[in-house]
Amino acid sequence: MTNNVKGIFLALLSSFCAVLMSVFLKYAQEDSNVYTVGFMRFFFGFILILPFIFKSKFKIYKTNNLKFHITRCIINVPMMILGFSALMYIPLEQIKAIGFLSPIFVVVLSVIFLNERIYLIRTFSLLLGFVGVMIILRPGIIDVSIGAYMVLASTLLWSTIVLITKYMSKSDSAMTIITYQYTLVSLFTLPFAVIYWSNITILSVFYTFMAAIVGTVLHLAINFSYKNAPLSVLQPIWFTQLLWATFFSFFLFAEESLNYFTYIGGTLVFISVLIITYRENYLKKDVAKNSILLKN
């Protein structure tokens, strides 16, 4: 099996896990609330990596970017709350379609805060992505759900996290970043969980634990996929999230599926992301890659 084939297989696995995690979180929130589920998801994730932390004798926490880790995780809290809450308002496929915007937001933020140049091809990609989102949301034609606004806000916050992650990844390993994420987000969400604690069922705990397992597999699969194959090969694989989301929406939640506007708009957004990806590959950048890594 070639490295590219291994990378594609791992990318398919991570794409499936990304949607499956959302499924488990959606089920978990049926008997609880986003604050309780959010805390448990990261706390269980922390428990899962605890053996690795002990094995490293806590050296995994060694970093010169502590303030960036703290900032990243502070932003991670509202990003998570908005993203998890949206699961209860709009179909999975719409969430995934809007989520494709992350690399586009990163480009915009890079231009604004990092003074990166805005090239003609980037301008075209941004406009194409904007048209795609307008087709998905259709403002003025239909009422835009609060869930869509939540996903947009969550994706924008995540894109800010991407810029921080991109900087930290120069000196910190992916495992160090995940360890800080699981540790600090668990601590930061604990007060919300205590204040808004709900008497959750064993089933809800089970679903949240499964979300933590699948989320951890997601992170590992993504990281290993990029060690085996280039981003230009793997990026198109992420479009399968939209297919998985449609499948689960239809068979598990009886949500409105095969919404052609979502597919047309999502396809345009994803094409714009592909253009950015191949352009970055030419310029030897990694914005699109970091937009995928380490989310949730």
C-alpha positions as CSV (number, residue, x, y, z in Angstrom):
1,M,0.0,0.0,0.0
2,T,1.5,3.3,-1.1
3,N,1.7,6.3,1.3
4,N,-0.9,8.2,-0.8
5,V,-3.4,5.3,-0.5
6,K,-2.7,5.2,3.3
7,G,-3.3,8.9,3.5
8,I,-6.5,8.7,1.6
9,F,-7.8,5.9,3.7
10,L,-7.0,7.8,6.9
11,A,-8.6,11.0,5.5
12,L,-11.8,9.0,4.7
13,L,-11.7,7.6,8.3
14,S,-11.3,11.1,9.7
15,S,-14.1,12.5,7.5
16,F,-16.4,9.8,8.7
17,C,-15.4,10.3,12.4
18,A,-16.0,14.1,12.1
19,V,-19.6,13.5,11.2
20,L,-20.1,10.5,13.5
21,M,-18.9,12.7,16.4
22,S,-21.6,15.2,15.6
23,V,-24.1,12.4,15.6
24,F,-23.1,11.3,19.1
25,L,-23.1,14.9,20.4
26,K,-26.6,15.5,18.9
27,Y,-27.9,12.4,20.6
28,A,-26.2,13.4,23.9
29,Q,-27.9,16.8,23.9
30,E,-31.4,15.3,23.6
31,D,-31.2,14.4,27.3
32,S,-28.8,17.2,28.5
33,N,-27.6,20.6,27.5
34,V,-24.6,21.9,25.6
35,Y,-22.7,23.0,28.7
36,T,-22.8,19.6,30.4
37,V,-22.1,17.7,27.2
38,G,-19.3,20.1,26.2
39,F,-17.5,19.7,29.4
40,M,-17.9,15.9,29.4
41,R,-16.7,15.6,25.8
42,F,-13.4,17.3,26.6
43,F,-13.0,15.7,30.0
44,F,-13.5,12.2,28.6
45,G,-11.0,13.1,25.9
46,F,-8.5,14.1,28.6
47,I,-9.1,10.8,30.3
48,L,-8.4,9.0,27.1
49,I,-5.0,10.6,26.6
50,L,-4.1,10.5,30.3
51,P,-2.0,7.3,29.8
52,F,0.1,9.1,27.2
53,I,0.6,12.1,29.5
54,F,1.8,9.7,32.3
55,K,4.0,7.9,29.8
56,S,5.7,11.1,28.8
57,K,6.1,12.0,32.5
58,F,4.2,15.2,31.9
59,K,6.9,16.3,29.4
60,I,4.1,16.7,26.8
61,Y,3.2,19.9,28.6
62,K,6.6,21.5,27.9
63,T,6.0,24.5,25.7
64,N,7.2,28.1,25.1
65,N,3.7,29.0,24.0
66,L,1.7,28.8,27.2
67,K,-0.1,32.1,26.6
68,F,-1.1,31.1,23.1
69,H,-2.4,27.7,24.4
70,I,-4.5,29.6,27.0
71,T,-5.8,32.1,24.4
72,R,-6.6,29.3,22.0
73,C,-8.6,27.4,24.5
74,I,-10.5,30.4,25.8
75,I,-11.7,31.0,22.2
76,N,-12.3,27.3,21.9
77,V,-15.1,27.5,24.5
78,P,-17.6,29.7,22.7
79,M,-16.6,28.1,19.4
80,M,-17.6,24.7,20.9
81,I,-20.8,25.9,22.5
82,L,-22.0,27.6,19.3
83,G,-21.0,24.6,17.2
84,F,-22.6,22.0,19.5
85,S,-25.7,24.1,20.0
86,A,-26.2,24.3,16.2
87,L,-26.6,20.6,16.0
88,M,-30.1,21.0,17.6
89,Y,-31.3,23.6,15.2
90,I,-30.2,22.7,11.6
91,P,-29.5,19.5,9.6
92,L,-26.0,18.0,9.8
93,E,-25.4,18.5,6.0
94,Q,-26.0,22.2,6.3
95,I,-23.6,22.4,9.3
96,K,-20.9,20.6,7.3
97,A,-21.5,22.7,4.2
98,I,-21.1,26.0,6.1
99,G,-18.1,24.5,8.0
100,F,-16.2,24.3,4.7
101,L,-15.8,28.1,5.0
102,S,-13.0,27.7,7.6
103,P,-10.1,28.0,5.2
104,I,-11.8,31.0,3.5
105,F,-12.2,32.8,6.8
106,V,-8.5,32.0,7.6
107,V,-7.5,33.7,4.4
108,V,-9.6,36.8,5.2
109,L,-8.2,37.0,8.8
110,S,-4.7,36.5,7.4
111,V,-5.1,39.5,5.2
112,I,-6.6,41.6,8.0
113,F,-4.3,40.7,10.9
114,L,-1.2,39.3,9.3
115,N,-1.0,41.8,6.3
116,E,-0.9,39.0,3.8
117,R,-1.4,40.0,0.2
118,I,-4.7,39.5,-1.4
119,Y,-4.0,37.9,-4.8
120,L,-6.5,37.9,-7.8
121,I,-7.0,34.1,-7.4
122,R,-7.7,34.5,-3.7
123,T,-10.2,37.2,-4.5
124,F,-12.0,34.9,-6.9
125,S,-12.0,32.1,-4.4
126,L,-13.5,34.3,-1.7
127,L,-16.2,35.6,-4.0
128,L,-17.0,32.0,-5.1
129,G,-17.2,31.0,-1.4
130,F,-19.5,33.9,-0.6
131,V,-21.8,33.0,-3.5
132,G,-21.9,29.4,-2.2
133,V,-22.9,30.5,1.3
134,M,-25.6,32.8,-0.1
135,I,-27.1,29.8,-2.0
136,I,-27.0,27.7,1.2
137,L,-28.6,30.4,3.5
138,R,-30.8,32.2,0.9
139,P,-31.3,35.3,3.1
140,G,-34.3,37.3,2.1
141,I,-35.8,34.2,0.4
142,I,-36.2,32.0,3.5
143,D,-35.8,32.8,7.2
144,V,-32.2,32.1,8.2
145,S,-32.2,29.7,11.2
146,I,-30.4,30.7,14.3
147,G,-28.4,27.5,13.9
148,A,-26.9,28.8,10.7
149,Y,-25.7,31.9,12.5
150,M,-24.3,29.7,15.2
151,V,-22.3,27.7,12.7
152,L,-21.0,30.8,10.9
153,A,-19.9,32.3,14.3
154,S,-18.3,29.0,15.4
155,T,-16.5,28.7,12.1
156,L,-15.2,32.3,12.3
157,L,-13.9,31.6,15.9
158,W,-12.3,28.4,14.7
159,S,-10.5,30.2,11.9
160,T,-9.0,32.5,14.6
161,I,-7.9,29.4,16.4
162,V,-6.3,28.2,13.2
163,L,-4.0,31.2,13.0
164,I,-2.9,30.6,16.6
165,T,-2.4,26.9,15.9
166,K,-0.4,27.7,12.8
167,Y,2.0,29.7,14.9
168,M,2.3,27.2,17.7
169,S,2.8,24.2,15.4
170,K,6.2,25.6,14.5
171,S,7.5,24.5,17.9
172,D,4.8,22.4,19.5
173,S,3.8,18.9,18.4
174,A,0.2,18.1,17.5
175,M,0.0,15.9,20.6
176,T,1.1,18.8,22.8
177,I,-1.6,21.1,21.3
178,I,-4.3,18.4,21.8
179,T,-3.2,17.8,25.4
180,Y,-3.4,21.4,26.2
181,Q,-6.7,21.7,24.4
182,Y,-8.3,18.7,26.3
183,T,-6.8,19.9,29.6
184,L,-7.6,23.6,29.5
185,V,-11.0,23.4,27.8
186,S,-12.1,20.9,30.4
187,L,-11.1,23.4,33.1
188,F,-12.6,26.4,31.3
189,T,-16.0,24.6,30.7
190,L,-16.2,23.1,34.2
191,P,-17.8,26.3,35.8
192,F,-20.5,26.4,33.0
193,A,-21.2,22.7,33.6
194,V,-21.5,23.2,37.4
195,I,-23.8,26.2,36.9
196,Y,-26.0,24.7,34.2
197,W,-25.6,21.0,35.2
198,S,-28.5,18.8,34.1
199,N,-29.4,15.4,35.5
200,I,-28.2,13.5,32.5
201,T,-29.0,9.9,31.7
202,I,-26.5,7.1,31.4
203,L,-27.3,7.0,27.7
204,S,-26.3,10.7,27.3
205,V,-23.0,9.9,29.2
206,F,-22.4,7.0,26.8
207,Y,-23.0,9.1,23.7
208,T,-20.7,11.8,25.0
209,F,-18.0,9.2,25.8
210,M,-18.3,7.8,22.3
211,A,-18.0,11.4,20.9
212,A,-14.7,11.7,22.8
213,I,-13.4,8.4,21.5
214,V,-14.4,9.2,17.9
215,G,-13.0,12.8,18.3
216,T,-9.7,11.5,19.4
217,V,-9.5,9.0,16.6
218,L,-10.4,11.9,14.3
219,H,-7.4,13.9,15.5
220,L,-5.0,11.0,15.1
221,A,-6.3,10.0,11.7
222,I,-5.9,13.5,10.4
223,N,-2.4,13.9,11.7
224,F,-1.2,10.6,10.3
225,S,-3.0,11.2,7.0
226,Y,-0.9,14.3,6.4
227,K,2.3,12.4,7.2
228,N,1.5,10.0,4.3
229,A,0.0,12.2,1.6
230,P,0.1,15.8,0.5
231,L,-2.8,18.2,1.2
232,S,-3.6,18.5,-2.5
233,V,-4.4,14.8,-2.6
234,L,-6.3,14.7,0.7
235,Q,-8.4,17.9,0.6
236,P,-11.0,16.6,-1.8
237,I,-11.7,13.7,0.5
238,W,-13.2,16.1,3.1
239,F,-16.1,16.7,0.8
240,T,-17.4,13.2,1.8
241,Q,-18.4,14.8,5.1
242,L,-21.4,16.3,3.3
243,L,-22.4,12.8,2.0
244,W,-22.0,11.2,5.4
245,A,-24.0,14.0,7.0
246,T,-26.8,13.6,4.5
247,F,-26.9,9.8,5.2
248,F,-27.1,10.2,9.0
249,S,-29.6,13.1,8.7
250,F,-32.0,11.0,6.7
251,F,-31.7,7.6,8.4
252,L,-31.2,8.7,12.0
253,F,-32.8,12.0,12.5
254,A,-35.5,12.2,9.7
255,E,-34.2,15.6,8.9
256,E,-34.8,17.3,5.6
257,S,-32.2,15.7,3.3
258,L,-31.2,16.1,-0.3
259,N,-31.5,19.8,-0.1
260,Y,-30.2,20.8,-3.5
261,F,-29.4,24.4,-2.4
262,T,-27.2,23.0,0.4
263,Y,-25.4,20.8,-2.1
264,I,-25.0,23.4,-4.8
265,G,-23.8,26.0,-2.3
266,G,-21.6,23.6,-0.4
267,T,-20.0,22.4,-3.7
268,L,-19.2,26.0,-4.6
269,V,-17.7,26.7,-1.2
270,F,-15.6,23.5,-1.4
271,I,-14.4,24.4,-4.9
272,S,-13.2,27.7,-3.6
273,V,-11.4,25.9,-0.8
274,L,-9.8,23.6,-3.3
275,I,-8.6,26.6,-5.3
276,I,-7.1,28.1,-2.1
277,T,-5.5,24.7,-1.3
278,Y,-3.8,24.2,-4.6
279,R,-2.7,27.8,-4.6
280,E,-1.1,27.3,-1.1
281,N,0.5,24.2,-2.3
282,Y,2.2,26.2,-5.1
283,L,3.2,28.9,-2.5
284,K,4.2,26.2,0.1
285,K,1.7,27.4,2.7
286,D,-0.5,25.4,5.0
287,V,-3.6,27.5,5.8
288,A,-6.1,25.0,4.5
289,K,-4.3,22.1,6.3
290,N,-4.4,23.9,9.7
291,S,-8.0,24.7,9.1
292,I,-8.7,21.0,9.3
293,L,-6.3,19.9,12.0
294,L,-7.3,19.7,15.7
295,K,-10.8,20.9,15.5
296,N,-13.3,19.8,18.3
